[in-house]
Structures are given as C-alpha cells and as structure tokens.
Amino acid sequence: MRTLPAWVGVVAWCLFYNGVSSQTRPKKWRDDERCGQGYLAEDGNPAECDPDGIHPCCSPHNWCGITAAHCDCPACVDYRTVCESLTADTGTFTSPNYPNNYPNDLTCRYEISVTPPKVIKLTFAEFDLEDRFDWVDVYDGNTTDSTFQISEKPTILL
C-alpha cells in the first residue's frame, strides 16, 4: 500500500483515493433519494446525490432534488459541481487537466472530510489563478457561513 503525504492541494482534483481505483468504489448515493448526515451510502459515508441523475442536489432537509430549495441555498450541495469527495486520511489533489489549464467557466467543488478528532491541513504547493476570473474559497463545515478566502473574487465590470 502506498503512503501518501498530508493533503497537498495543487489547485484541485484527486489523483489518489486511498489506493482504490474509481472503478471499484461503491455507489455514493442511495436509491431512496436521502442524502447527508444520518443517511449512509454503500461506502459508509454520508450519502450524496447522483450528479448525473434527475435529482443532483441535496437539501438541508436531507432529500435529493432539483429545485432552488435543493440547489441554491446556503446549506445546499449541488453534486453536479463536486469534482471529488475525499475521505482518506492523506492525499493529493489537482485542478482538472493539471498541469495544463483547466476549462473556462468551470465551477468545481472539492469536499474533504475526516472523522473527529482529526483535522484537515491544506498545503498548496503551487497556485496560479487568472486575475478577476478565478478564486478559491475554503469552508470549515458544510455551509458557506465560515469562509476563509484564499484569493479575491472577481469584480463584475459593467
């Protein structure tokens, strides 16, 4: 088994997932459309919503759906924008297409979680964003209420 360093961010996409290939991973969502804390998926983690299904978003009430109450609220999770959910104790992630440019107009979320009392330490080995167009926010928790902003969000010019 390969030992990986602590989480190292090279902008954002998982290269390694605890030594398991994506072809052997259990399904991350449930058939009953329940999601979030208290509703476990086959992998033993809180269930997500199928990003390619008809209900890709998880509401604060733990149901998958497609309405604004599921996708566009502070505590909602839109799994269409989740590039990777990471739960291993250590690992590395990079942006899509790294080391080349990532696609234009990309919205990408990386969810990293560990079981308490463990904590997450992010180290960015390389970081290059396009001024006025790209930014990175880091949240402590599952809402946008607690934000540590790494880079300035773009200003809309009229």
Residue pairs with C-beta under 8 A, 6 or more apart in sequence:
1 19
2 16
2 19
3 90
4 16
4 88
4 90
4 91
4 92
5 90
5 92
6 90
6 121
6 123
7 86
7 90
7 91
7 92
7 93
7 112
7 120
7 121
7 122
7 123
8 91
8 92
8 93
8 122
8 123
8 124
8 125
9 93
9 94
9 122
9 123
9 124
9 125
9 127
10 92
10 93
10 94
10 95
10 98
10 124
10 125
10 126
11 94
11 95
11 98
11 102
11 124
11 126
11 127
11 128
11 136
12 83
12 84
12 93
12 94
12 95
12 96
12 108
12 110
12 136
13 83
13 84
13 93
13 94
13 95
13 96
13 98
13 108
13 110
14 83
14 84
14 86
14 91
14 92
14 93
14 110
15 91
15 92
15 93
15 94
16 88
16 91
16 92
17 25
17 84
17 86
17 88
17 91
18 87
18 88
18 89
18 91
25 43
26 41
26 42
26 43
27 41
27 42
27 43
28 41
28 42
28 43
28 45
28 47
28 48
28 85
29 35
29 41
29 47
29 48
29 49
29 50
29 53
29 64
30 39
30 41
30 47
33 49
33 55
33 63
33 64
33 65
34 47
34 62
34 63
34 64
35 46
35 47
35 48
35 49
35 58
35 59
35 62
35 63
35 64
35 77
36 46
36 47
36 58
36 62
36 77
37 46
37 62
38 46
38 62
39 46
39 47
39 62
40 46
40 47
41 47
41 48
45 85
45 87
45 113
48 58
48 77
48 79
48 82
48 85
49 55
49 56
49 57
49 58
49 64
49 77
49 79
50 56
50 64
50 79
51 79
51 80
51 82
53 64
54 66
55 64
55 65
55 66
55 70
56 64
56 66
56 71
56 78
56 79
56 80
57 64
57 65
57 66
57 70
57 71
57 76
57 77
57 78
57 79
57 80
58 64
58 70
58 76
58 77
58 79
59 65
59 69
59 70
59 73
59 76
60 73
60 75
60 76
63 70
64 70
65 71
69 76
70 76
71 78
74 143
74 144
74 145
75 142
75 143
77 142
81 107
81 108
81 109
82 108
82 109
82 110
82 111
83 96
83 108
83 109
83 110
84 93
84 110
84 111
85 110
85 111
85 113
86 93
86 110
86 111
86 112
86 113
87 112
87 113
87 114
89 114
89 118
93 110
95 102
95 108
96 102
96 103
96 106
96 108
97 103
102 108
112 120
112 122
113 120
114 120
122 138
124 150
127 136
127 150
129 135
129 136
129 151
131 154
132 154
132 155
133 154
134 151
134 154
135 149
135 150
135 151
135 152
135 153
135 154
136 149
136 150
136 151
137 144
137 147
137 148
137 149
137 150
138 147
138 148
138 149
138 150
139 146
139 147
139 148
140 146
140 148
